[in-house]
């Protein structure tokens, strides 16, 4: 795996061990614009890695340092997500500038990088998340076009459950309790449901809690979710 060092000054010291990986899209019109912003001291944002659409991997911040990519976020009780995570930016214009499929070369570069980070830090696949998972009221990235299923097939993300699905018939309040148990911040009900759907049912993102959503979430809470693999 070839990595280009493109240092960013935007980092500080971690306060927590690394237990998560957060995936983002850049949401800017070009890779050059994204790199300029992520290395600009005035912007006060960064990530550990950026992957261009041609598969080039840029290392911006050393993994032992705390990059500034997550912002206000929450996952499984962790609120200082920057301290606990590795942030990876994928070049994509995002919803604002013409959201499109992620380039095959980009995903081909992401998979070995993810596998290496996951192994070295002992990260569970349930803690490989998208920005929208940890900041549902603020973020949509990496979005509904991101191929989570490709990551799940090689155990680098949770699968979308497909087997033995059963609707537990939870009330909406019960669904939100289960969603919080899974890891999401649920203070904003609609945002939490939309974030869950964007990740695990991207073909229909309507914010409605239905039988399919309940079935998917129940399966994800089981010891060994089955699907995508």
Steps between C-alpha positions, in 0.01 A plus 500: 500500500654829385443800725587861420584717800307827482537635853228705668576722802149445632532247782561471872549226758258211546320454830368150422630182336402440137187285484322636190540586133280773353444525124415830333461648156679827436190678369709740292533559129848348463767303681729803481244718677450236769872458562545876518228529762615200703854642520402865560568607862218754481244231409567298817389174335698192402491123469761229525464391138346622175440263208475655154275355231804353322589304814780725624516493880616817674609485864421835663530426872693225679269240654629560853375860479144631530379628162201736483249324277198397706377822661214468746437125497388198702541126457446230760549736790807676356464874451864591431492305177808678365706361788372146447506475122693494175336726240507413129378746235390370159505750217141546381313825429222389731137600505578869452717479188373197306507186710616198302610140536835445665770408249605131495868597537409700809326207667783267394740729688269536799462127572865416580542827692194418712613142555843616615365763740234262635755228572765725655256671737272202566191687378172310476301522178212658692727797566573565132240767435400789278497865598120495481490215754683705762350841414150425368365852548784661305645262243400279206838360403624273366139463389263252346727426200788381715552123445487380859421153367849473349651570842262257670594217263856512636388565861599866497151625587173369638295321235150588400308208652322280246431172679237396752355851520215539745304809597511536881202739482667757724327828560679801357638569848621140520670530161682814614616328819637215288661746260670673793619163626650432158697825518306795359416829669118507493413839647376607157273211403469582129873560455586173675259295289618664177864430590418135572315468169776673305741241632295180503210567255625762256238428234225654718592785732169638624553536876211263570541216749351197324516123526809474280691751713403316817600165348838631384580655835400190696727287279789745545468470878539122488848355569570410135300704246477316169497662160716657229755223553 
